[in-house]
Amino acid sequence: MTWSLGYLPPREPMLLDALHLSLGRSLYLANAFEMKCRYVLRIINLVAAVGADPVADLQQAIATLPNDKLLGPTLQDLNGHMPSSAETADLLHAAKKARNFIAHEGAGAGYVSDLSREHIIKNASRLRTAVADLARGDNIVSTWCHGIEEPREPAPKHLIDAYPQMIDAWVFGPFGSLLDSAPARS
């Protein structure tokens, strides 16, 4: 078949709907992660611009900011500016890879009418691995965003600790316990 949709109905319509809901939620998180990375880098660059020309007004300082970059170069710049360990850099790199998988391959399960239960669960398990990596990186960048937006408030440790599990439950809740026994593959 050459068309993405045809006349044949899905073999597993409810499970396929769960996969598509999880894919949509994953894509939302992937986009939010990338936007937060750009935001943190913009703030870093704005602080540097104001420091370089303290008499410039805000509009002039904003005009000197570089254009946004793709996620890879953005993370490379962030790693150069943010105090981070090798472990943090590795987590952010894994999150970038996960974001790319979600954005470019996550929905590539196959033709809707051909997908078996096993194939859908296998694809969802691969997606779950990527979402876990994305959640860990997003947790780091979200903590940085909190530090920018609420500089006098401590980071909410309870949210930071619960975040990966919250993401997993939100993204994969439509599958119930089906994925808990499925082996994860990357």
Residue pairs with C-beta under 8 A, 6 or more apart in sequence:
1 111
1 113
1 114
4 111
4 112
5 112
6 111
6 112
6 113
8 113
9 113
10 16
10 112
10 113
10 115
11 113
11 114
11 115
11 116
11 117
12 115
12 116
12 117
12 120
15 117
15 120
15 121
15 175
15 178
16 112
16 115
16 120
17 174
18 120
18 124
18 174
18 175
19 109
19 120
19 123
19 124
19 127
20 107
21 174
22 124
22 127
22 171
22 172
22 174
22 175
23 102
23 106
23 107
23 127
25 170
25 171
26 102
26 106
26 127
26 130
26 131
26 134
26 171
27 102
27 103
27 106
29 102
29 131
29 134
29 135
29 138
29 167
29 171
30 98
30 99
30 102
30 103
30 134
32 138
33 95
33 99
33 134
33 137
33 138
33 141
34 71
34 74
34 99
36 138
36 141
36 142
36 144
36 145
37 71
37 74
37 75
37 78
37 141
38 68
38 69
38 74
39 145
39 148
40 78
40 82
40 141
40 144
40 145
40 148
41 69
41 74
41 77
41 78
41 81
42 65
42 68
43 148
44 77
44 78
44 81
44 82
45 65
45 66
46 61
46 62
46 65
49 56
49 61
49 62
49 64
49 65
50 56
50 61
53 60
53 61
53 64
56 64
68 74
69 77
71 96
71 99
71 100
72 96
75 92
75 93
75 96
78 92
79 89
79 92
82 88
82 144
84 92
84 140
88 140
91 133
91 136
91 137
91 140
92 137
92 140
92 141
94 133
94 136
94 137
95 133
95 134
95 136
95 137
95 138
95 140
96 137
97 130
97 133
98 129
98 130
98 131
98 132
98 133
98 134
98 137
99 134
101 126
101 130
102 127
102 130
102 131
102 134
106 127
106 130
109 115
109 119
109 120
109 123
110 119
121 175
121 178
121 179
121 182
122 182
122 185
124 172
124 175
124 178
124 179
124 182
125 179
125 182
125 183
125 184
125 185
126 184
126 185
126 186
128 168
128 171
128 172
128 179
128 184
129 184
129 185
129 186
130 186
131 167
131 168
131 171
131 172
132 164
132 167
132 168
134 167
135 163
135 164
135 167
135 168
136 164
138 163
138 167
139 160
139 163
139 164
142 163
143 155
143 160
146 153
146 155
146 156
147 155
172 179
